[in-house]
Amino acid sequence: MIPAFPRIILAQETGTSPDELYDIVELAPETSIWPLIIYSALFLFLLAGIALIAWYYLRSRKTATGKESPVVIAQRQLRNLAQSEGELEPNRYALALSETLKDFLAATFADPVRYETTQEYLARLSRDEATKLPPAAQQELLDFLLAGEEVKFGNAPGSGTRATLLLQKAKNILSLCSAINSGSGRSEPRQG
């Protein structure tokens, strides 16, 4: 125990009296970092769950469109082109119709018409090379390609009407090839 005398001297040196009250400080525990860590982890799990759901949705949608037959794809593209008929220039419209039809024929019959120009296709037909397209479809495709060339490169005043007729020819070829393909006994078109 400290004698009283030195306590008074000590109090005088520091400038406080021994009877003076100090401020009351409430002791509180330090804030923990764990709630922040837990909330951050929950937020990250939520974001990961949303990303996983989005990835699964996109992947399932991609496989659903990847399993579509060439006929369904071509019909959808022709329907979209029919709706946008007045929006495109006639030569671009004819080119889109031609590309759609060539993609369909290449996927269905594995014919190289997709990678040929009209002149190359005509030369192949004139040389009597074996083509994988049925004879009825060959003639229809020949008429379509020639009419398409007139619309694409002719710049005639009636190109808009010819483009509409070209759409009808493309639909006829599509239905003819679908009938030939289903009548030949193949249950599913080949992927090329």
C-alpha positions in Angstrom: 0.0 0.0 0.0 1.2 3.5 -0.9 1.4 5.9 1.9 -1.0 8.9 1.6 1.7 11.5 1.4 3.2 10.4 -1.9 -0.3 10.0 -3.3 -1.0 13.7 -2.7 2.2 14.7 -4.3 1.5 12.5 -7.2 -1.9 14.1 -7.6 -0.5 17.6 -7.5 2.1 16.8 -10.2 -0.5 15.6 -12.6 -2.9 18.4 -12.0 -5.9 16.4 -10.8 -7.2 16.1 -7.3 -7.5 12.7 -5.6 -11.3 13.2 -5.2 -12.0 14.0 -8.8 -14.2 11.6 -10.8 -13.2 10.4 -14.1 -15.6 9.9 -17.1 -17.4 6.7 -17.1 -16.4 4.6 -20.2 -18.7 1.8 -21.0 -16.8 -1.2 -22.1 -18.2 -2.8 -25.2 -16.9 -5.8 -27.1 -15.0 -5.1 -30.4 -17.1 -5.5 -33.5 -16.5 -8.8 -35.1 -15.5 -9.3 -38.7 -17.4 -12.6 -39.0 -20.8 -11.1 -39.9 -19.2 -9.3 -42.8 -17.4 -12.4 -43.9 -20.7 -14.5 -43.7 -22.7 -11.9 -45.7 -20.0 -11.6 -48.3 -19.9 -15.4 -48.7 -23.7 -15.5 -49.0 -23.6 -12.8 -51.7 -20.9 -14.6 -53.6 -22.9 -17.9 -53.5 -25.9 -16.0 -54.7 -24.0 -14.6 -57.7 -22.5 -18.0 -58.5 -26.0 -19.5 -58.4 -27.3 -16.8 -60.8 -24.3 -17.4 -63.1 -24.8 -21.1 -63.0 -28.5 -20.8 -63.8 -27.8 -18.5 -66.7 -25.1 -20.8 -68.1 -27.4 -23.8 -67.8 -30.2 -21.9 -69.6 -28.0 -20.8 -72.4 -26.5 -24.3 -72.8 -29.8 -26.0 -72.9 -31.1 -23.5 -75.4 -28.1 -24.0 -77.6 -28.5 -27.8 -77.6 -32.2 -27.4 -78.4 -31.4 -25.4 -81.5 -28.5 -27.7 -82.4 -30.9 -30.6 -82.6 -33.3 -28.9 -85.0 -33.5 -30.5 -88.4 -32.4 -28.6 -91.5 -36.0 -28.3 -92.6 -37.1 -26.6 -89.4 -34.1 -24.2 -89.6 -34.8 -23.4 -93.2 -38.5 -22.9 -92.6 -37.7 -20.5 -89.7 -35.3 -18.5 -91.8 -37.7 -18.3 -94.7 -40.4 -17.1 -92.3 -38.1 -14.4 -90.9 -37.2 -13.3 -94.4 -40.8 -13.2 -95.4 -41.5 -10.9 -92.5 -38.6 -8.6 -93.4 -39.3 -8.5 -97.1 -39.7 -4.8 -97.5 -36.8 -3.9 -95.2 -34.0 -5.4 -97.3 -32.9 -4.4 -100.7 -34.0 -6.9 -103.4 -30.4 -8.1 -104.1 -29.7 -8.6 -100.4 -33.0 -10.3 -100.0 -32.3 -12.7 -102.9 -28.9 -13.4 -101.5 -30.3 -14.3 -98.1 -32.9 -16.6 -99.7 -30.2 -18.3 -101.8 -27.9 -18.8 -98.8 -30.8 -20.3 -96.7 -31.7 -22.7 -99.5 -28.1 -23.7 -100.1 -27.5 -24.3 -96.4 -30.6 -26.5 -96.4 -29.6 -28.5 -99.4 -26.0 -29.0 -98.2 -27.2 -30.2 -94.8 -29.9 -32.4 -96.1 -28.3 -34.0 -99.2 -24.6 -33.3 -98.5 -24.4 -31.7 -101.9 -21.6 -29.1 -102.5 -24.0 -26.6 -103.9 -23.5 -24.5 -100.8 -19.9 -23.8 -101.8 -20.5 -23.2 -105.5 -21.6 -20.2 -107.5 -24.5 -20.5 -109.9 -22.1 -20.9 -112.9 -20.2 -23.7 -111.1 -23.4 -25.5 -110.3 -24.6 -25.2 -113.9 -21.2 -26.4 -115.2 -21.5 -29.4 -112.9 -25.0 -30.2 -114.1 -23.9 -29.9 -117.8 -21.0 -32.3 -117.3 -23.5 -34.8 -116.0 -21.5 -35.3 -112.8 -23.3 -37.2 -110.1 -25.1 -34.7 -108.0 -26.7 -35.8 -104.7 -29.8 -33.8 -105.3 -32.9 -35.5 -106.7 -33.6 -34.7 -110.4 -36.8 -32.8 -109.6 -35.0 -30.7 -107.0 -32.1 -30.1 -109.5 -34.5 -28.4 -112.0 -36.3 -26.4 -109.4 -32.9 -25.3 -107.9 -31.7 -24.4 -111.4 -34.8 -22.1 -112.0 -34.4 -20.6 -108.5 -30.7 -19.8 -109.0 -31.2 -18.2 -112.4 -34.1 -16.1 -111.1 -32.0 -15.2 -108.1 -29.1 -14.1 -110.3 -31.5 -11.8 -112.2 -32.7 -10.2 -108.9 -29.2 -10.0 -107.3 -27.3 -8.5 -110.2 -30.0 -7.3 -112.6 -31.1 -4.1 -110.7 -34.3 -4.2 -112.8 -37.2 -1.9 -111.8 -39.4 -4.9 -110.9 -36.8 -6.5 -108.6 -39.1 -6.3 -105.6 -41.8 -8.4 -107.2 -39.3 -10.8 -108.5 -37.9 -11.2 -105.0 -41.4 -12.1 -103.8 -41.7 -14.8 -106.5 -38.2 -16.0 -105.5 -39.4 -16.5 -101.9 -42.3 -18.6 -103.3 -39.8 -20.7 -105.4 -37.6 -21.2 -102.3 -40.6 -22.5 -100.3 -41.6 -24.8 -103.2 -38.0 -26.3 -103.3 -38.1 -26.7 -99.5 -41.4 -28.5 -99.6 -40.4 -30.6 -102.6 -37.1 -31.7 -101.0 -38.9 -32.4 -97.7 -41.3 -34.7 -99.5 -38.5 -36.4 -101.4 -36.5 -36.8 -98.3 -39.4 -38.2 -96.2 -40.5 -40.4 -99.2 -37.1 -42.0 -99.7 -37.5 -43.9 -96.4 -35.0 -41.9 -94.4 -36.4 -41.1 -91.1 -34.0 -38.2 -90.3 -32.1 -35.9 -92.7 -28.4 -36.3 -92.7 -26.3 -33.6 -91.1 -23.6 -32.4 -93.5 
